[in-house]
């Protein structure tokens, strides 16, 4: 086994910082990692009350850079998963500028702040996964949301190039409409979501399973990629 593969092996059952761990995709990822022997630090405004002794919660509003900076102090994870998110839509002529700024701050700025604070001290062979969206390719009525999710792809590819010599991988997992509380958020009214061609929404556990694989030792050569879980939506 080569040196880089040895580094990657240390990330299995390591310590992951997961944003948005209180519900939806973030909660599913945290649960999956805990079952796999990981230690998980969840960052969210609400404490999910996870009973696992390997789970620790740090309260933070990710829209507030000062709160985020305090929440990550002293952490040296082997993996970062930025799963926190929300969806707002609007057509031209009716766009909400403040909503657009909120989407960008949560999806993009928070990712920058997390990585800038944690990756420099991350051990070689670490992992970064950003939860994006199939909508990054564009969707009518969702331009503000799509813009931020598309930015994650360029961000991941840039970081992947920068971090490759250290064996740290950076990838985006981009699901289509996923069966989470966010899907039923009243604020989404006016932006209807259609079922993927498979006839059902994506299961958060499916997103969690792919994320867990990308954090593991077998994914050491996968970096700078956007992997779409679309249920046939992109065919």
URFEN-V591939 format. One record per residue. N is the residue number from 1. RES is the residue in three letters. NEAR is the number of other ideal C-beta (glycine too) atoms within 8 Angstrom. D_FIRST is the distance of its C-alpha to the first C-alpha in Angstrom with 1 decimal. Layout:
N:RES:NEAR:D_FIRST
N:RES:NEAR:D_FIRST
This chain:
1:UNK:4:0.0
2:UNK:5:3.8
3:UNK:5:6.8
4:UNK:10:8.3
5:UNK:10:6.2
6:UNK:10:6.6
7:UNK:12:10.1
8:UNK:12:10.7
9:UNK:10:10.1
10:UNK:10:12.9
11:UNK:14:15.3
12:UNK:10:15.6
13:UNK:5:18.7
14:UNK:11:19.3
15:UNK:12:22.6
16:UNK:16:24.1
17:UNK:15:27.4
18:UNK:15:29.3
19:UNK:15:32.6
20:UNK:17:35.3
21:UNK:16:34.0
22:UNK:11:37.6
23:UNK:11:38.1
24:UNK:12:37.1
25:UNK:15:33.6
26:UNK:18:32.6
27:UNK:13:33.7
28:UNK:12:31.9
29:UNK:16:28.6
30:UNK:16:29.2
31:UNK:10:30.0
32:UNK:13:27.0
33:UNK:13:24.6
34:UNK:13:26.6
35:UNK:6:26.3
36:UNK:9:22.5
37:UNK:7:22.6
38:UNK:12:22.7
39:UNK:9:25.3
40:UNK:17:27.4
41:UNK:14:30.0
42:UNK:16:32.5
43:UNK:16:34.7
44:UNK:17:37.9
45:UNK:7:41.6
46:UNK:7:42.0
47:UNK:7:40.4
48:UNK:12:39.3
49:UNK:4:39.8
50:UNK:12:36.4
51:UNK:4:36.7
52:UNK:7:33.1
53:UNK:3:32.5
54:UNK:8:29.2
55:UNK:13:31.2
56:UNK:7:33.1
57:UNK:12:35.5
58:UNK:9:36.6
59:UNK:8:39.8
60:UNK:12:39.9
61:UNK:7:41.8
62:UNK:14:39.2
63:UNK:7:42.2
64:UNK:8:43.0
65:UNK:7:40.7
66:UNK:6:42.0
67:UNK:10:41.2
68:UNK:16:37.7
69:UNK:10:37.2
70:UNK:8:38.4
71:UNK:10:36.4
72:UNK:13:33.0
73:UNK:6:33.9
74:UNK:4:31.6
75:UNK:9:28.8
76:UNK:8:25.2
77:UNK:13:23.4
78:UNK:12:19.8
79:UNK:15:21.5
80:UNK:15:24.9
81:UNK:16:26.7
82:UNK:13:30.1
83:UNK:13:32.0
84:UNK:11:35.5
85:UNK:11:38.0
86:UNK:9:41.5
87:UNK:12:43.3
88:UNK:14:46.7
89:UNK:11:48.3
90:UNK:12:51.4
91:UNK:8:53.1
92:UNK:5:54.5
93:UNK:4:57.7
94:UNK:6:56.5
95:UNK:11:53.3
96:UNK:9:52.9
97:UNK:6:51.8
98:UNK:6:50.9
99:UNK:11:48.8
100:UNK:12:46.9
101:UNK:8:46.3
102:UNK:11:45.1
103:UNK:15:42.6
104:UNK:13:41.2
105:UNK:10:41.0
106:UNK:14:39.2
107:UNK:12:36.7
108:UNK:12:36.1
109:UNK:9:37.4
110:UNK:15:35.8
111:UNK:12:32.4
112:UNK:9:32.9
113:UNK:11:34.0
114:UNK:14:31.1
115:UNK:11:28.4
116:UNK:8:30.4
117:UNK:9:30.8
118:UNK:14:27.3
119:UNK:13:24.6
120:UNK:5:25.2
121:UNK:5:24.2
122:UNK:11:21.4
123:UNK:8:18.0
124:UNK:8:15.3
125:UNK:16:13.7
126:UNK:16:17.1
127:UNK:14:19.0
128:UNK:17:22.6
129:UNK:15:24.5
130:UNK:14:28.2
131:UNK:17:30.4
132:UNK:11:32.6
133:UNK:12:35.0
134:UNK:12:35.8
135:UNK:10:39.0
136:UNK:13:37.2
137:UNK:8:38.3
138:UNK:6:41.9
139:UNK:9:44.4
140:UNK:4:48.1
141:UNK:9:49.4
142:UNK:11:46.0
143:UNK:11:45.7
144:UNK:15:45.1
145:UNK:14:42.4
146:UNK:14:40.8
147:UNK:11:40.9
148:UNK:13:38.7
149:UNK:14:36.2
150:UNK:10:36.0
151:UNK:11:35.4
152:UNK:15:32.3
153:UNK:12:30.7
154:UNK:8:31.5
155:UNK:12:30.4
156:UNK:16:26.9
157:UNK:10:26.5
158:UNK:8:27.7
159:UNK:12:25.4
160:UNK:13:22.4
161:UNK:8:23.1
162:UNK:6:23.7
163:UNK:13:20.6
164:UNK:9:18.0
165:UNK:4:17.1
166:UNK:8:16.3
167:UNK:12:14.0
168:UNK:13:17.0
169:UNK:14:18.2
170:UNK:14:21.9
171:UNK:17:23.5
172:UNK:13:27.0
173:UNK:14:27.8
174:UNK:13:31.3
175:UNK:15:33.3
176:UNK:14:36.8
177:UNK:11:39.5
178:UNK:14:37.9
179:UNK:9:39.9
180:UNK:9:40.1
181:UNK:7:43.1
182:UNK:12:42.9
183:UNK:11:43.8
184:UNK:6:47.1
185:UNK:9:47.8
186:UNK:5:51.5
187:UNK:7:50.7
188:UNK:13:49.1
189:UNK:5:52.5
190:UNK:7:53.5
191:UNK:11:50.0
192:UNK:4:49.7
193:UNK:7:46.4
194:UNK:5:46.2
195:UNK:10:44.2
196:UNK:14:41.3
197:UNK:8:42.1
198:UNK:7:40.3
199:UNK:5:43.3
200:UNK:9:41.6
201:UNK:11:40.0
202:UNK:14:36.2
203:UNK:9:35.2
204:UNK:13:33.6
205:UNK:8:31.2
206:UNK:10:30.0
207:UNK:17:29.3
208:UNK:13:27.6
209:UNK:9:25.3
210:UNK:11:24.1
211:UNK:14:23.8
212:UNK:12:21.7
213:UNK:9:19.3
214:UNK:14:19.1
215:UNK:14:18.3
216:UNK:9:15.4
217:UNK:9:11.7
218:UNK:5:12.4
219:UNK:13:14.6
220:UNK:11:12.6
221:UNK:4:14.0
222:UNK:8:17.5
223:UNK:10:19.6
224:UNK:8:23.3
225:UNK:8:24.4
226:UNK:10:27.4
227:UNK:10:26.9
228:UNK:9:30.4
229:UNK:13:31.4
230:UNK:11:34.9
231:UNK:12:36.2
232:UNK:8:37.5
233:UNK:9:39.2
234:UNK:8:37.6
235:UNK:5:38.4
